[in-house]
Amino acid sequence: MIKLSPSSLNLFLDCPRCFWLYVNRGIKRSGPPVATITSGLDRVVKEYFNLFRSTQSLPPLLEGKVPGKLMAKLPYRGWFEFVDESSDAKLGGYLDECIEVGNNFYAALDHKTRGSVPESVHEAYQLQMDVYTFLLEKNQLPTRKKAYLVYYIPQKILPQGEFQFETFVKEITTDPARAEEVFRRAIALLRRPLPAAGDECEFCKWALTTVGDEHTGSLRR
């Protein structure tokens, strides 16, 4: 079964060839180490949110910025998935949080760390939230086609050691139909021969310059 996620769909949109090699051959793009401070902050924030789950309320940092309350029973690690038996493929993702916005409607919420308030929503974040909305609806959780990005922006460390953050909440309109359309296009591509190198893909340029096009022909068949 083909298994896809918001990050792999973003890779598909960025470079079909890199996506094909990653899913079909297990060949990953090279990249820098993941910043552990970001994953550590994510864990702490999720633990903080869980303190308010049983109280049918929102954490104070969201009050007045997000409607509703935390989902009473968030699945383990926030995992939601959609299995399409007809194409033998699955799309899944880990939601940071899910909000019950009222009248049995739901919205995905995701935590982001930034150095400053963003001027716009990154296109990768938009697709991520499109996918999360799609997954909620496929799991019988109706939405209003809205989602929330919560940005945590470091401000300063006080003399006593307290680390202060500014919290900026962005409500975005989501398009679950777009998520499904990208999902199905990605599946179709995976069942075709290896695409040509992307003209704008720096990873393809590096691979072709360093080892040539043949590097994909013999690896991990």
Stockholm file with secondary structure:
# STOCKHOLM 1.0

chainA/1-221         MIKLSPSSLNLFLDCPRCFWLYVNRGIKRSGPPVATITSGLDRVVKEYFNLFRSTQSLPPLLEGKVPGKLMAKLPYRGWFEFVDESSDAKLGGYLDECIEVGNNFYAALDHKTRGSVPESVHEAYQLQMDVYTFLLEKNQLPTRKKAYLVYYIPQKILPQGEFQFETFVKEITTDPARAEEVFRRAIALLRRPLPAAGDECEFCKWALTTVGDEHTGSLRR
#=GR chainA/1-221 SS CEEECHHHHHHHHHCHHHHHIIIIICCCCCCCCCCHHHHHHHHHHHHHHHTTGGGTSCCGGGTTTSCSEECSSCCGGGEEEEEETTTTEEEEEECSEEEEEETTEEEEEEEEECSSCCSSCCHHHHHHHHHHHHHHHHTTCCEEEEEEEEEEEEEEECTTSCEEEEEEEEEEECCHHHHHHHHHHHHHHHTSCCCCCCTTCHHHHHHHHHTCGGGGTSSCC
#=GC SS_cons         CEEECHHHHHHHHHCHHHHHIIIIICCCCCCCCCCHHHHHHHHHHHHHHHTTGGGTSCCGGGTTTSCSEECSSCCGGGEEEEEETTTTEEEEEECSEEEEEETTEEEEEEEEECSSCCSSCCHHHHHHHHHHHHHHHHTTCCEEEEEEEEEEEEEEECTTSCEEEEEEEEEEECCHHHHHHHHHHHHHHHTSCCCCCCTTCHHHHHHHHHTCGGGGTSSCC
//
